[in-house]
Amino acid sequence: MWRELNPAETESLKPRFDTAHVAYYLGALLVIGAMGWFTTREWDHLGGPGLTAVGALYAACFTLAGWRLWSRADLRIPAGLLLTVAVCMVPLTAFGIERWTGLWPAADPGSYSRFHPYIDGSWVIMELAAIAAGISALRTWRFPFLTAPVAYALWYMSMDLPALILRRQPFAWEEKEQITTAFGAAMLFAAYVMDLRGRSDDFSFWGYLFGLAAFWGGLTSLDSNSEWSKLVYCLINLGLIGCSLVLQRRGFLVFGALGFFGYLGHLAYRVFEDSLLFPFALSGIGLAVILLGVYYQRRRTGIESRLRAALLPSIGRFLPPRLTAKN
């Protein structure tokens, strides 16, 4: 209760768009990128023991620094970022151990520099280690950005796990897309459940983001020659836009809009390729949507109050507390 009532305590974990916070996040991303995305094949010369030592040493130093700063309320943001960097060192440490012992879930994946650009079943252990480290850190330090490497690793796992399971099946690529879509849907549901718990800290943001990336990416990659399935794809994307309105999450709007306009592009270049009236009809629909938005904006208060009175008694328990508290 005291944390919720104390402004200094509640504001200390909220990132702000100012010089200090931009520097904090930029510095953290530079370190994460240097030890992850931008590693080169020269790192292979360190061997398994060297990679393990580098990863473990970085993780220990960043954990110690973050732990020391965490006690200062005004330094919670840099402390949490240092702890997040420590979690991001875990895949390198796990890779070094696997290289050292020669134990891989599948075949030897080659250089650590291949971790980010290539899908491979042998990355699964590294991803599981990152997820376990992130969850363990969250149990001690309630810093929302710590969910980012967990969600990121889960997103990668949604691609690498099918590669591990289906490596000998003849139509593995289509099945990988289906599993990725299902994995993304599971991530979205987990983020929604976290959102329902109603904490003031937004721990569900990154789950929503990477869940959408996996779900929408897998769904979009599924190739079908059926116009009915493409129509279902369009309806699902419209459903994502609807979710953005209900949950007040812009990520759903971005992915839903991309899918919806992708379907319109399919109609324009495939179904109505030789139609003269299709652009005019589509323009008319767009203008109607704009007019509907103007009408809603002018009568927003009355419309929302009537909708709340009609819907909240039945669906209120399915909405996050951050939304029902406003009503």
SERO-4910 file (N, C-alpha, C, O; in steps of 0.05 Angstrom, whole numbers):
BEGIN
 pado doro    nc1    nc2    nc3   cac1   cac2   cac3    cc1    cc2    cc3    oc1    oc2    oc3
  Met    A     17    -24      0      0      0      0     17     25      0     12     45    -14
  Trp    A     39     24     16     56     47     17     70     53    -10     73     76    -17
  Arg    A     77     31    -24     89     35    -50     70     48    -70     78     65    -86
  Glu    A     44     40    -68     24     52    -86     18     81    -79     12     96    -97
  Leu    A     20     88    -54     14    115    -45     37    134    -47     34    158    -47
  Asn    A     61    123    -49     85    139    -49     92    146    -78    101    128    -93
  Pro    A     89    171    -87     95    178   -115    123    172   -123    128    163   -146
  Ala    A    142    177   -106    170    172   -113    175    142   -119    191    135   -136
  Glu    A    161    125   -104    165     96   -108    152     87   -133    163     71   -148
  Thr    A    127     96   -139    113     87   -162    125     99   -188    125     85   -208
  Glu    A    134    123   -187    145    135   -211    173    126   -218    182    130   -240
  Ser    A    187    114   -198    215    108   -202    219     85   -223    240     83   -235
  Leu    A    198     69   -227    200     47   -246    187     53   -273    187     36   -291
  Lys    A    176     77   -277    163     84   -302    183     99   -320    192    121   -312
  Pro    A    189     88   -343    207    102   -361    195    128   -372    171    129   -376
  Arg    A    212    148   -375    203    173   -386    220    180   -410    243    171   -413
  Phe    A    208    196   -428    223    204   -452    239    229   -446    231    251   -455
  Asp    A    260    226   -430    278    249   -425    307    240   -430    312    217   -436
  Thr    A    325    259   -427    353    253   -435    365    230   -419    378    212   -430
  Ala    A    360    230   -392    372    209   -375    361    182   -382    376    163   -384
  His    A    335    180   -385    323    153   -391    330    143   -419    334    119   -423
  Val    A    331    161   -438    340    153   -465    369    143   -464    375    123   -477
  Ala    A    386    156   -448    414    147   -445    415    120   -432    430    102   -440
  Tyr    A    398    116   -411    397     90   -397    391     67   -417    405     47   -419
  Tyr    A    369     70   -432    360     49   -449    378     46   -473    383     23   -482
  Leu    A    389     68   -484    407     66   -506    433     51   -498    443     34   -513
  Gly    A    443     57   -474    467     44   -465    462     14   -461    479     -3   -468
  Ala    A    439      7   -449    433    -21   -445    430    -36   -471    440    -59   -474
  Leu    A    418    -24   -491    415    -37   -517    442    -40   -531    446    -59   -545
  Leu    A    459    -21   -527    486    -23   -539    501    -47   -528    514    -62   -542
  Val    A    499    -51   -501    513    -73   -489    501   -100   -498    515   -119   -505
  Ile    A    474   -101   -498    460   -125   -507    467   -131   -536    472   -154   -543
  Gly    A    467   -111   -553    474   -115   -581    503   -124   -585    509   -141   -601
  Ala    A    522   -112   -569    550   -118   -572    555   -147   -565    572   -161   -577
  Met    A    540   -158   -544    545   -185   -535    525   -205   -548    524   -228   -540
  Gly    A    509   -196   -567    489   -214   -578    487   -210   -608    498   -227   -623
  Trp    A    473   -189   -617    468   -186   -646    494   -181   -662    495   -190   -685
  Phe    A    514   -167   -650    537   -158   -666    562   -175   -661    584   -166   -667
  Thr    A    559   -198   -649    583   -215   -646    591   -226   -673    574   -230   -691
  Thr    A    617   -232   -676    627   -242   -702    638   -270   -698    639   -281   -676
  Arg    A    647   -282   -720    658   -309   -720    685   -310   -704    693   -331   -696
  Glu    A    697   -287   -700    722   -286   -685    718   -297   -657    737   -306   -644
  Trp    A    693   -295   -647    688   -304   -620    692   -335   -618    697   -345   -596
  Asp    A    690   -348   -640    694   -378   -639    721   -386   -630    725   -408   -620
  His    A    741   -368   -633    768   -374   -624    771   -376   -594    790   -387   -584
  Leu    A    751   -365   -580    752   -367   -550    746   -395   -541    754   -403   -519
  Gly    A    732   -410   -557    725   -438   -549    703   -438   -528    694   -417   -518
  Gly    A    694   -462   -521    673   -465   -501    680   -453   -474    664   -437   -464
  Pro    A    703   -459   -463    710   -447   -437    712   -417   -437    703   -404   -418
  Gly    A    723   -405   -459    725   -376   -460    698   -363   -463    693   -343   -449
  Leu    A    681   -374   -479    654   -362   -482    638   -364   -456    624   -346   -448
  Thr    A    641   -387   -443    627   -390   -417    637   -370   -397    621   -358   -382
  Ala    A    664   -366   -396    675   -347   -376    666   -319   -382    659   -304   -364
  Val    A    667   -311   -408    658   -284   -415    629   -279   -407    623   -259   -395
  Gly    A    612   -298   -415    583   -295   -409    578   -294   -380    562   -277   -370
  Ala    A    590   -312   -365    585   -314   -336    596   -289   -322    584   -279   -303
  Leu    A    620   -280   -330    632   -256   -317    615   -232   -322    610   -216   -304
  Tyr    A    606   -228   -347    588   -205   -353    562   -206   -337    554   -187   -325
  Ala    A    550   -230   -336    525   -233   -322    529   -227   -292    512   -214   -280
  Ala    A    551   -237   -280    556   -233   -252    561   -203   -246    550   -192   -226
  Cys    A    576   -190   -263    583   -162   -258    558   -144   -261    553   -127   -244
  Phe    A    541   -149   -281    517   -133   -285    497   -139   -263    482   -121   -254
  Thr    A    495   -164   -254    477   -171   -232    485   -156   -206    469   -145   -192
  Leu    A    511   -157   -200    521   -144   -176    516   -114   -177    507   -101   -158
  Ala    A    522   -101   -201    517    -72   -204    488    -65   -201    481    -46   -187
  Gly    A    471    -81   -214    442    -76   -212    431    -79   -184    415    -64   -174
  Trp    A    441   -100   -170    433   -105   -142    441    -82   -124    426    -75   -106
  Arg    A    465    -71   -128    474    -50   -111    458    -24   -116    452     -9    -97
  Leu    A    450    -19   -141    436      6   -147    406      4   -140    392     24   -137
  Trp    A    396    -21   -138    367    -24   -135    356    -12   -109    333     -4   -107
  Ser    A    373    -10    -89    365      1    -63    360     31    -65    347     42    -47
  Arg    A    369     44    -86    365     73    -90    340     77   -107    339     69   -130
  Ala    A    319     89    -96    294     92   -110    297    108   -136    284    103   -156
  Asp    A    315    128   -135    319    145   -159    336    132   -180    339    143   -202
  Leu    A    347    108   -175    364     94   -194    352     67   -201    367     50   -211
  Arg    A    326     63   -197    314     38   -203    315     32   -233    319      8   -241
  Ile    A    312     52   -251    312     47   -279    340     36   -288    340     15   -301
  Pro    A    362     50   -283    388     39   -291    394     12   -278    406     -6   -290
  Ala    A    385      9   -252    389    -17   -239    375    -39   -253    386    -60   -258
  Gly    A    349    -34   -260    334    -55   -274    345    -61   -301    345    -84   -310
  Leu    A    356    -41   -315    368    -45   -341    393    -62   -339    398    -79   -356
  Leu    A    409    -57   -319    433    -73   -314    426   -102   -309    439   -121   -319
  Leu    A    405   -107   -294    395   -134   -288    385   -147   -314    389   -171   -318
  Thr    A    372   -131   -331    362   -142   -356    386   -150   -374    385   -170   -387
  Val    A    407   -133   -375    431   -140   -390    443   -166   -380    452   -183   -395
  Ala    A    443   -170   -353    453   -194   -342    438   -219   -352    450   -239   -358
  Val    A    411   -216   -353    395   -238   -364    402   -244   -393    402   -267   -401
  Cys    A    407   -223   -408    413   -226   -436    441   -239   -441    447   -247   -463
  Met    A    458   -241   -420    483   -255   -423    480   -285   -419    499   -300   -426
  Val    A    457   -294   -410    454   -322   -404    455   -339   -429    468   -361   -428
  Pro    A    443   -332   -452    446   -349   -476    475   -353   -484    482   -375   -493
  Leu    A    492   -332   -482    520   -335   -489    534   -355   -470    549   -372   -478
  Thr    A    527   -353   -444    538   -372   -425    530   -401   -431    546   -419   -430
  Ala    A    504   -404   -436    493   -431   -443    506   -442   -468    513   -466   -469
  Phe    A    510   -425   -488    523   -433   -513    552   -443   -507    561   -463   -518
  Gly    A    566   -427   -490    593   -435   -484    594   -462   -470    612   -478   -476
  Ile    A    575   -467   -452    575   -493   -439    569   -516   -459    582   -537   -458
  Glu    A    550   -511   -477    544   -531   -497    568   -536   -515    574   -559   -523
  Arg    A    581   -514   -523    605   -517   -540    627   -532   -525    642   -548   -537
  Trp    A    630   -527   -500    650   -539   -483    645   -569   -480    664   -585   -483
  Thr    A    620   -576   -474    613   -604   -470    607   -620   -495    608   -644   -495
  Gly    A    600   -605   -516    592   -619   -541    564   -630   -540    557   -647   -557
  Leu    A    548   -622   -521    521   -632   -519    501   -612   -531    499   -589   -521
  Trp    A    488   -620   -552    469   -603   -567    442   -617   -569    441   -642   -571
  Pro    A    420   -603   -568    394   -616   -572    391   -628   -600    378   -649   -603
  Ala    A    404   -616   -620    405   -627   -647    434   -627   -656    452   -633   -641
  Ala    A    438   -619   -681    466   -618   -691    480   -593   -681    467   -574   -672
  Asp    A    506   -593   -684    522   -569   -677    513   -546   -694    514   -547   -719
  Pro    A    503   -523   -682    492   -501   -699    514   -483   -710    507   -465   -726
  Gly    A    539   -487   -703    560   -470   -714    566   -447   -696    565   -449   -671
  Ser    A    572   -424   -707    580   -400   -692    557   -389   -676    534   -391   -684
  Tyr    A    565   -376   -654    545   -362   -637    533   -338   -652    510   -330   -646
  Ser    A    547   -328   -672    536   -305   -688    512   -313   -704    498   -296   -715
  Arg    A    506   -339   -707    483   -349   -722    458   -350   -705    437   -356   -715
  Phe    A    460   -344   -679    437   -347   -661    414   -330   -669    391   -340   -670
  His    A    419   -305   -676    396   -287   -682    386   -290   -710    362   -289   -714
  Pro    A    403   -292   -731    392   -293   -758    381   -320   -767    366   -321   -786
  Tyr    A    389   -342   -754    381   -368   -765    364   -384   -745    368   -383   -721
  Ile    A    344   -398   -756    327   -416   -740    341   -443   -738    350   -454   -758
  Asp    A    344   -453   -714    357   -479   -709    347   -491   -683    345   -476   -663
  Gly    A    342   -516   -683    332   -530   -659    352   -530   -636    344   -534   -613
  Ser    A    377   -527   -642    398   -528   -621    399   -503   -604    413   -502   -584
  Trp    A    384   -482   -612    383   -458   -596    364   -460   -572    363   -443   -555
  Val    A    348   -481   -571    326   -483   -551    337   -482   -523    325   -469   -506
  Ile    A    359   -496   -517    370   -496   -490    378   -468   -481    373   -460   -459
  Met    A    390   -453   -499    397   -425   -493    373   -408   -487    373   -392   -469
  Glu    A    351   -412   -502    327   -397   -498    314   -405   -471    304   -388   -457
  Leu    A    314   -431   -465    303   -440   -439    319   -428   -416    307   -420   -396
  Ala    A    345   -427   -419    362   -415   -398    355   -386   -394    354   -376   -372
  Ala    A    351   -371   -416    345   -342   -414    318   -338   -401    314   -320   -385
  Ile    A    298   -355   -408    272   -353   -396    273   -359   -366    261   -344   -350
  Ala    A    288   -380   -358    290   -386   -330    304   -364   -315    296   -357   -292
  Ala    A    325   -352   -327    340   -330   -313    322   -306   -311    322   -293   -290
  Gly    A    307   -299   -331    289   -276   -330    267   -279   -309    262   -260   -294
  Ile    A    255   -303   -307    234   -307   -288    246   -306   -259    234   -295   -241
  Ser    A    270   -318   -256    283   -317   -230    289   -288   -222    285   -280   -198
  Ala    A    298   -272   -241    304   -244   -235    278   -229   -228    278   -212   -210
  Leu    A    256   -235   -242    231   -221   -236    220   -227   -208    206   -211   -196
  Arg    A    226   -251   -198    217   -258   -171    230   -241   -150    219   -237   -128
  Thr    A    254   -231   -156    269   -214   -137    266   -184   -142    262   -169   -124
  Trp    A    268   -177   -168    266   -149   -176    243   -145   -194    243   -154   -217
  Arg    A    222   -131   -185    198   -127   -201    202   -104   -220    191    -82   -217
  Phe    A    217   -109   -241    223    -89   -262    210    -98   -288    218   -119   -298
  Pro    A    191    -82   -299    176    -92   -322    193    -99   -346    186   -118   -361
  Phe    A    215    -85   -351    231    -90   -375    245   -118   -374    254   -128   -394
  Leu    A    246   -130   -350    257   -157   -348    240   -177   -363    249   -199   -370
  Thr    A    215   -170   -369    198   -188   -384    206   -188   -414    199   -206   -428
  Ala    A    221   -168   -423    228   -166   -451    246   -189   -460    239   -202   -480
  Pro    A    268   -196   -446    284   -218   -456    269   -245   -453    274   -263   -469
  Val    A    251   -247   -433    235   -272   -431    217   -274   -455    215   -296   -468
  Ala    A    202   -253   -462    184   -253   -485    200   -257   -511    191   -271   -529
  Tyr    A    224   -245   -513    240   -247   -536    249   -276   -540    248   -287   -562
  Ala    A    258   -289   -518    267   -317   -519    243   -335   -526    246   -355   -541
  Leu    A    220   -329   -516    196   -345   -522    189   -342   -552    181   -362   -565
  Trp    A    192   -318   -563    187   -314   -591    206   -330   -608    198   -343   -627
  Tyr    A    232   -330   -601    252   -346   -615    245   -376   -613    247   -391   -632
  Met    A    237   -384   -589    230   -412   -584    207   -421   -602    206   -444   -610
  Ser    A    188   -402   -607    165   -409   -623    174   -417   -652    160   -431   -666
  Met    A    198   -408   -660    209   -416   -686    228   -439   -684    229   -456   -702
  Asp    A    244   -440   -663    265   -460   -660    254   -487   -650    265   -508   -658
  Leu    A    234   -486   -633    223   -511   -623    211   -529   -645    216   -553   -645
  Pro    A    195   -517   -663    186   -534   -686    209   -545   -702    207   -568   -712
  Ala    A    230   -530   -705    253   -540   -720    266   -564   -706    276   -582   -720
  Leu    A    265   -564   -680    275   -586   -664    257   -611   -666    266   -633   -669
  Ile    A    231   -606   -663    212   -628   -662    207   -640   -690    204   -664   -692
  Leu    A    205   -623   -710    196   -632   -737    218   -634   -757    214   -632   -781
  Arg    A    243   -638   -748    265   -637   -766    266   -660   -787    279   -658   -807
  Arg    A    251   -682   -782    251   -704   -801    225   -707   -815    221   -727   -829
  Gln    A    206   -688   -812    180   -691   -825    180   -678   -853    194   -658   -856
  Pro    A    166   -689   -872    168   -679   -899    157   -651   -904    168   -636   -920
  Phe    A    135   -643   -890    124   -617   -894    128   -599   -869    110   -586   -859
  Ala    A    153   -599   -860    159   -586   -835    154   -556   -836    146   -545   -815
  Trp    A    159   -543   -859    157   -514   -859    128   -505   -853    124   -486   -837
  Glu    A    108   -517   -865     81   -510   -860     73   -516   -831     59   -501   -818
  Glu    A     83   -538   -822     77   -546   -794     90   -527   -774     79   -520   -753
  Lys    A    114   -517   -782    128   -498   -765    111   -472   -763    108   -460   -741
  Glu    A    100   -464   -785     83   -440   -785     59   -443   -767     51   -425   -753
  Gln    A     47   -467   -769     23   -473   -752     30   -472   -722     16   -462   -706
  Ile    A     53   -485   -715     62   -485   -687     69   -457   -678     63   -450   -655
  Thr    A     82   -442   -695     89   -414   -688     64   -398   -682     63   -382   -663
  Thr    A     43   -402   -699     18   -388   -694      6   -396   -668     -3   -378   -653
  Ala    A      5   -422   -662     -6   -431   -637     10   -421   -613     -1   -414   -592
  Phe    A     37   -421   -616     54   -412   -595     49   -382   -589     48   -374   -566
  Gly    A     46   -366   -611     40   -338   -607     13   -333   -594     11   -316   -577
  Ala    A     -7   -350   -601    -33   -347   -587    -30   -353   -558    -43   -341   -541
  Ala    A    -14   -373   -551    -10   -380   -523      4   -357   -508     -3   -352   -485
  Met    A     23   -344   -521     37   -321   -509     17   -298   -504     18   -285   -483
  Leu    A      0   -294   -523    -20   -273   -520    -39   -279   -497    -46   -261   -482
  Phe    A    -47   -304   -495    -65   -311   -472    -51   -307   -446    -63   -298   -426
  Ala    A    -25   -315   -444    -10   -312   -419     -7   -282   -412     -9   -274   -389
  Ala    A     -2   -265   -433      0   -236   -428    -26   -225   -418    -27   -207   -401
  Tyr    A    -48   -235   -430    -75   -226   -422    -81   -234   -393    -91   -218   -378
  Val    A    -73   -258   -385    -77   -266   -357    -61   -249   -339    -70   -241   -317
  Met    A    -36   -242   -347    -19   -224   -331    -32   -197   -329    -31   -184   -308
  Asp    A    -44   -188   -351    -58   -162   -351    -82   -162   -332    -87   -141   -319
  Leu    A    -95   -184   -330   -118   -186   -312   -111   -184   -283   -127   -178   -266
  Arg    A    -85   -190   -277    -77   -189   -249    -76   -161   -238    -76   -156   -214
  Gly    A    -75   -141   -257    -80   -114   -249    -59    -99   -234    -65    -81   -219
  Arg    A    -33   -107   -238    -11    -92   -225     -8    -65   -239    -13    -62   -263
  Ser    A      2    -45   -224      7    -19   -235     30    -20   -255     30     -4   -274
  Asp    A     49    -38   -251     71    -41   -270     62    -57   -293     48    -77   -290
  Asp    A     69    -49   -318     60    -62   -342     78    -85   -349     96    -83   -365
  Phe    A     73   -109   -337     89   -132   -342     80   -147   -367     93   -165   -376
  Ser    A     56   -140   -377     45   -155   -400     52   -143   -427     47   -156   -447
  Phe    A     64   -119   -427     69   -106   -453     85   -123   -472     78   -126   -495
  Trp    A    108   -133   -462    126   -147   -480    115   -174   -488    120   -184   -509
  Gly    A     99   -186   -470     85   -211   -477     66   -207   -500     65   -223   -518
  Tyr    A     51   -185   -498     33   -178   -520     48   -174   -546     41   -184   -567
  Leu    A     70   -159   -545     85   -151   -569     97   -176   -583     92   -179   -607
  Phe    A    112   -192   -568    124   -215   -581    104   -238   -587    107   -253   -606
  Gly    A     82   -239   -571     61   -258   -577     48   -250   -604     41   -268   -620
  Leu    A     43   -224   -608     32   -215   -633     51   -221   -656     42   -229   -678
  Ala    A     77   -216   -652     96   -221   -673     96   -250   -682     96   -256   -705
  Ala    A     95   -269   -662     94   -297   -668     68   -306   -681     67   -319   -701
  Phe    A     45   -297   -668     19   -305   -678     14   -294   -706      6   -308   -724
  Trp    A     17   -267   -709     12   -255   -735     31   -263   -756     24   -268   -779
  Gly    A     57   -266   -749     77   -275   -768     71   -303   -778     73   -308   -802
  Gly    A     65   -321   -760     59   -349   -768     33   -350   -785     32   -364   -805
  Leu    A     13   -335   -776    -12   -335   -791     -9   -323   -819    -20   -333   -838
  Thr    A      7   -302   -821     11   -289   -847     27   -306   -866     23   -306   -890
  Ser    A     45   -322   -855     63   -339   -871     48   -364   -882     57   -376   -901
  Leu    A     26   -371   -869     11   -394   -879      0   -388   -907    -16   -370   -910
  Asp    A      8   -403   -926      0   -399   -954    -24   -416   -960    -24   -440   -956
  Ser    A    -45   -403   -971    -69   -417   -978    -80   -406  -1004    -80   -381  -1008
  Asn    A    -89   -423  -1021   -101   -414  -1046   -131   -411  -1044   -144   -404  -1064
  Ser    A   -142   -414  -1020   -170   -412  -1016   -177   -383  -1009   -166   -371   -991
  Glu    A   -196   -372  -1024   -205   -345  -1018   -220   -344   -991   -220   -323   -978
  Trp    A   -233   -366   -984   -247   -366   -958   -228   -364   -935   -233   -350   -915
  Ser    A   -205   -379   -937   -185   -377   -915   -173   -349   -914   -166   -340   -892
  Lys    A   -169   -336   -937   -159   -309   -937   -179   -290   -924   -172   -271   -911
  Leu    A   -205   -295   -929   -226   -279   -916   -225   -283   -886   -228   -263   -871
  Val    A   -221   -307   -877   -219   -313   -848   -195   -298   -837   -196   -287   -815
  Tyr    A   -172   -298   -852   -148   -283   -844   -155   -253   -840   -147   -241   -820
  Cys    A   -171   -242   -858   -179   -214   -856   -196   -210   -831   -192   -190   -817
  Leu    A   -214   -228   -826   -232   -225   -803   -216   -227   -777   -222   -213   -757
  Ile    A   -195   -245   -776   -178   -247   -753   -164   -220   -748   -161   -212   -725
  Asn    A   -154   -208   -769   -140   -182   -766   -159   -160   -757   -152   -143   -741
  Leu    A   -184   -161   -767   -204   -142   -756   -209   -148   -727   -214   -129   -712
  Gly    A   -209   -173   -719   -212   -180   -691   -189   -169   -674   -193   -160   -651
  Leu    A   -164   -169   -685   -142   -157   -671   -146   -127   -667   -140   -116   -646
  Ile    A   -157   -114   -687   -163    -85   -685   -184    -81   -663   -182    -62   -647
  Gly    A   -204    -99   -662   -224    -97   -641   -212   -101   -613   -219    -88   -594
  Cys    A   -192   -120   -611   -179   -124   -586   -163    -99   -577   -162    -93   -553
  Ser    A   -152    -85   -596   -138    -60   -589   -157    -40   -577   -149    -25   -559
  Leu    A   -181    -39   -586   -201    -20   -574   -210    -29   -546   -213    -13   -528
  Val    A   -213    -56   -543   -223    -66   -517   -201    -65   -496   -206    -56   -473
  Leu    A   -177    -73   -503   -155    -75   -484   -138    -50   -483   -121    -48   -465
  Gln    A   -143    -31   -501   -127     -6   -502    -97    -13   -506    -80     -2   -492
  Arg    A    -92    -30   -526    -65    -38   -533    -60    -31   -562    -73    -43   -580
  Arg    A    -41    -13   -568    -37     -4   -595    -24    -26   -613    -27    -26   -637
  Gly    A     -9    -45   -600      3    -66   -615    -16    -82   -631    -11    -89   -654
  Phe    A    -40    -88   -620    -60   -103   -634    -69    -87   -659    -74    -98   -680
  Leu    A    -71    -60   -656    -80    -43   -678    -60    -44   -701    -67    -46   -724
  Val    A    -34    -43   -694    -13    -42   -715    -13    -68   -731    -14    -68   -755
  Phe    A    -13    -91   -717    -12   -117   -731    -38   -122   -746    -38   -131   -769
  Gly    A    -61   -115   -733    -86   -119   -746    -89   -102   -771    -99   -112   -792
  Ala    A    -80    -77   -770    -81    -60   -793    -63    -70   -816    -71    -69   -839
  Leu    A    -39    -80   -809    -22    -90   -830    -35   -114   -844    -34   -116   -868
  Gly    A    -47   -132   -828    -60   -155   -840    -84   -147   -857    -88   -159   -878
  Phe    A    -99   -128   -847   -123   -120   -862   -116   -107   -888   -128   -112   -909
  Phe    A    -95    -89   -888    -87    -77   -913    -73    -96   -931    -74    -93   -956
  Gly    A    -61   -117   -920    -49   -138   -937    -71   -153   -952    -68   -160   -975
  Tyr    A    -94   -158   -938   -116   -171   -951   -128   -153   -973   -135   -163   -994
  Leu    A   -130   -127   -967   -140   -109   -988   -122   -108  -1012   -131   -106  -1035
  Gly    A    -96   -110  -1007    -77   -111  -1029    -81   -136  -1046    -79   -135  -1070
  His    A    -86   -158  -1032    -92   -183  -1047   -117   -180  -1064   -117   -189  -1087
  Leu    A   -138   -167  -1053   -162   -163  -1069   -156   -145  -1093   -166   -150  -1115
  Ala    A   -140   -124  -1089   -135   -105  -1111   -118   -117  -1133   -123   -112  -1157
  Tyr    A    -98   -134  -1126    -79   -144  -1146    -85   -172  -1156    -73   -181  -1175
  Arg    A   -104   -186  -1143   -110   -213  -1151   -140   -216  -1158   -146   -223  -1181
  Val    A   -157   -211  -1139   -185   -217  -1143   -198   -197  -1162   -212   -204  -1180
  Phe    A   -193   -171  -1157   -205   -149  -1174   -184   -136  -1191   -184   -112  -1194
  Glu    A   -166   -152  -1202   -144   -141  -1217   -153   -124  -1240   -141   -104  -1246
  Asp    A   -174   -132  -1254   -183   -118  -1278   -208   -102  -1273   -222    -94  -1292
  Ser    A   -214    -96  -1247   -238    -82  -1241   -232    -52  -1240   -213    -43  -1227
  Leu    A   -249    -36  -1254   -246     -7  -1254   -259      6  -1229   -250     27  -1220
  Leu    A   -279     -7  -1218   -295      5  -1196   -283     -1  -1169   -290     12  -1149
  Phe    A   -265    -21  -1166   -256    -29  -1140   -243     -6  -1125   -249     -2  -1101
  Pro    A   -224      9  -1137   -212     32  -1122   -233     52  -1113   -231     63  -1091
  Phe    A   -254     57  -1130   -274     76  -1122   -291     66  -1098   -297     81  -1080
  Ala    A   -297     40  -1100   -313     28  -1078   -297     28  -1052   -308     34  -1030
  Leu    A   -271     22  -1054   -254     22  -1030   -251     50  -1019   -251     54   -994
  Ser    A   -249     70  -1036   -247     98  -1027   -273    106  -1012   -272    119   -992
  Gly    A   -296     97  -1023   -321    103  -1010   -323     91   -982   -333    103   -963
  Ile    A   -313     66   -979   -313     53   -953   -294     68   -934   -301     72   -911
  Gly    A   -271     77   -944   -253     92   -927   -265    118   -917   -262    125   -894
  Leu    A   -279    132   -935   -292    157   -927   -314    152   -907   -318    167   -888
  Ala    A   -328    129   -910   -349    122   -891   -338    117   -864   -349    125   -843
  Val    A   -314    104   -863   -301     99   -837   -293    125   -824   -296    128   -800
  Ile    A   -282    144   -840   -274    170   -829   -299    184   -818   -297    195   -796
  Leu    A   -321    184   -832   -345    198   -823   -356    184   -797   -365    198   -779
  Leu    A   -353    158   -796   -361    144   -772   -344    152   -748   -354    156   -726
  Gly    A   -318    156   -753   -300    165   -732   -307    193   -723   -306    199   -699
  Val    A   -314    211   -742   -322    238   -734   -348    237   -717   -350    252   -697
  Tyr    A   -367    221   -726   -391    219   -710   -386    208   -682   -397    218   -663
  Tyr    A   -368    188   -680   -361    178   -654   -348    199   -636   -354    201   -613
  Gln    A   -329    214   -648   -314    234   -633   -333    255   -621   -330    264   -599
  Arg    A   -353    263   -637   -372    284   -628   -390    274   -606   -399    289   -589
  Arg    A   -396    248   -606   -415    237   -587   -402    216   -569   -415    198   -559
  Arg    A   -376    219   -566   -360    199   -552   -370    194   -523   -374    171   -515
  Thr    A   -375    215   -508   -382    212   -480   -408    196   -477   -410    178   -461
  Gly    A   -428    204   -492   -454    190   -490   -452    161   -500   -464    144   -487
  Ile    A   -438    156   -522   -435    129   -532   -421    111   -512   -430     89   -507
  Glu    A   -398    121   -501   -383    104   -483   -398     99   -457   -396     77   -446
  Ser    A   -413    119   -447   -428    115   -422   -450     94   -427   -454     77   -409
  Arg    A   -464     95   -450   -484     75   -455   -472     47   -459   -483     27   -449
  Leu    A   -449     45   -472   -436     20   -476   -427      8   -449   -429    -16   -444
  Arg    A   -415     26   -432   -406     16   -406   -430      6   -389   -428    -15   -377
  Ala    A   -452     20   -390   -475     11   -375   -486    -15   -385   -496    -31   -370
  Ala    A   -484    -19   -411   -495    -43   -423   -477    -67   -421   -486    -90   -418
  Leu    A   -450    -62   -424   -432    -85   -426   -416    -91   -401   -410   -115   -396
  Leu    A   -410    -71   -385   -393    -77   -361   -404    -98   -343   -389   -115   -333
  Pro    A   -430    -99   -337   -440   -120   -319   -434   -148   -330   -431   -167   -314
  Ser    A   -433   -152   -356   -429   -178   -367   -400   -185   -374   -392   -207   -372
  Ile    A   -385   -164   -384   -357   -170   -392   -337   -157   -374   -313   -160   -379
  Gly    A   -345   -142   -354   -326   -128   -337   -306   -146   -324   -283   -138   -321
  Arg    A   -314   -171   -317   -295   -189   -304   -273   -199   -323   -253   -211   -315
  Phe    A   -277   -195   -350   -258   -204   -369   -239   -181   -378   -222   -185   -395
  Leu    A   -242   -158   -366   -226   -135   -373   -205   -130   -351   -210   -135   -328
  Pro    A   -181   -121   -359   -160   -115   -339   -170    -93   -320   -185    -75   -328
  Pro    A   -163    -94   -295   -171    -74   -275   -164    -45   -283   -178    -27   -275
  Arg    A   -142    -42   -298   -134    -15   -306   -155     -1   -323   -156     23   -325
  Leu    A   -173    -18   -336   -194     -7   -353   -220     -3   -337   -233     17   -340
  Thr    A   -227    -23   -321   -252    -21   -306   -250      0   -284   -270     11   -275
  Ala    A   -225      6   -274   -222     26   -253   -230     54   -264   -239     70   -248
  Lys    A   -226     58   -290   -233     84   -301   -263     88   -303   -273    111   -306
  Asn    A   -278     66   -302   -306     68   -306   -322     67   -280   -346     68   -281
***
